[in-house]
Amino acid sequence: MTAKKDSIHFDLLEVLKGETCPVCRLMHRHVARYLDTISYEAVNDVEIRDRLRAALGFCPTHSWQWLELNNALASAIIYQDVLRELRRRLDTLEPPAAGGLLNFGKRGKGKLDALAPAATCPACEVRDQTAIRTLDTFTRLLAEVDFSDEYQRSRARLCLLHLRVTLARISDPAIFRRLVSIERDILEFSEGQLGELIRKYDYRFRDEKVGDEAGAPARAVKRLAGMKGV
């Protein structure tokens, strides 16, 4: 049976042309679109501002991604609100009793819980929702020969985290074995490229031209770590 085609389906086919984990890439792309929308269209949206206030702004990862948009006015509007909220929470704190220490773990007046985010970073929620949708679509598409062949030919390999999650979501033994076989073959190929690059670093072979294997170390790191900023 052919999987129903949706936007994630076509997005996956597009990102398979790259070298980054396709799930990581779509997560990053959807978060970027979300942040861009806030920056230029929804900076005064009441619901978004309420969530950012409760979360004390974006998480560290998405804060840096936000700054890359270089929208000073949007940052000023949002973070004036966030800093005001943080100042309000500071005013609720009470010092410890003489000789005591404030407690991070227990809720109550005078505890430091007031300085912890009271909501999840909204960009993280977009990232996680995109991951779920992408993994669902990717897993379904693996049942199609055309897609699995396309994935096998691609350099856009699943990172280790998303490989583990994908394998955990597969209920069909044949599809499970197919994905394991694909991943094993590409790992063997990558190991060979790394070995070839190591060989060419040997002074005896340093005059040999380095080819595609020059990018193998970076691809190996990305394969295990996933995409930066996700």
Secondary structure, DSSP 8 states (H G I E B T S, - for coil): ------HHHHHHHHHTTSSS-HHHHHHHHHHHHHHHHHHHT-TT-HHHHHHHHHHTSS-HHHHHHHHTT--HHHHHHHHHHHHHHHHHHHTT-----TT----SSS-STTSGGGGS-SS--HHHHHHHHHHHHHHHHHHHHTTSHHHHHHHHH-S----HHHHHHHHHH---HHHHHHHHHHHHHHHHHHHHHHHHHHHHHSGGGTTS---GGGGHHHHHHHHHH--TT-
